[in-house]
Amino acid sequence: MINYKESKDAGRSVLSKVKVVDFPGVEEQTDDDGNVIVEAVAEQSHDEIKIATRQFNPDTGSKLADKVTQYNLIEIDYWISDLTNQIAELTSAKESWEAIKADYEALEDGEE
């Protein structure tokens, strides 16, 4: 979430952990004779990150419903990795342009 750090520092965003149930658990069921008719299955779930951000009407200043966004850790890891790669590519491009400029400035007048 872009601007999360600033929004958190301003007290506008609150982060929490949310449990998401993918498949609910099932208890074992038996018939009257004690035979298992439905086997027990453990609940399958995962945690997600929930960010609630306060919103206000820009015209009136009145409070609006909070904007709620949820992310899973895989998604956040992807964003971090992607941004890290973009930074590396941009840094390399910047260094190339700086080298071109430095080489140009090192040329003596009239030399090409």
N, C-alpha and C positions, 0 to 999 in steps of 0.2 A: 504494500500500500504506500503510494507516494505520499510524502509529508507526514507519515505516522509519527516519527520522532518529534517533530515540531508540535503536532496535534496533542501528543501525550504530554509533552512538557507544558503545554498551555492548559492541561486539564480537560481537554475536549474528547479524548479517546481513551477507552478502557479496554484492555486485553483480558480475555479469560479463556479457560480450557473448556471445551465442550465434548462430551462423550457422544459419539454417533454409533448407534446400534445398526450393524449391517445385517445380521441375522439374529433374531431373538433366541434365547435358550429354550429348550424343551425338556420338561421333566419326564422321567421314565413313567410309563403307564403300564399297568398289569391288569389282566382279567381276574375274575373271581378265583381262579385256580392258581394264581400267582405267576402265570406265564406273561412274559414281557410282550406287549403288543406294540408299544412305541418306545424305542430306546432314547435314553437321555442324550441331548446334544447341548454342548456348551454354547453360551452366547458368544457371538463374534462381533467385536466392536473396535473402533479406533478413536483416537482423540483428534480433534481439530482445534484450530485457533479461531476465536471469535473476537472481532474488534467492533465495538459499538462507539460511534462518533456522534456527538451532539451536532445538530443542525439548527440553523436559524433562518427565518425569512429575511432576505436582505432588504426588503422594502419596509417591513414593519419592526423587525428585530424580534418578533415573537418566536418562541421555541417551536420547532417542528419535531416530528418523530425521529428518533435516532436512526442513523444509517448503520445497518449491521452487515458486516462482511465476514465470511468464513473462509479459511484457508487450511489445507492440509500440509504437513511438513514436506511431503514430496514436492508439492508446488512451490513452496518457499525455497527449498534447496535448488530447484530448477532456476528460479529467478536470480538467486545469488550467483549460481554458476554462470548463467547467461550474462549477467551484468559484469562479472569478473572478466569474462572473455571479451566483452565489448570494450571495457577499460583497457585491456591489453592491446587490442587492435587499434584503438584510438591513440594510445600512447605511442605505439609503433609508427602510426601515420604522422603524428605530431613530430616525432624525432626525425623522420624523413624530411619533412618540410623545413625543420630547423637546420638540417644538414645542407639542404639546397641553398637556403638563405646564407648560411655561414660560408659555404664555398663561393657563392656569388660575391659576397662582401670581401672575400679574400683575394679575389681577382684584382689585378692592377687596372687602373683606368685604361680603357681602350682595348683591353685584352678580352678575348672571348673564347 
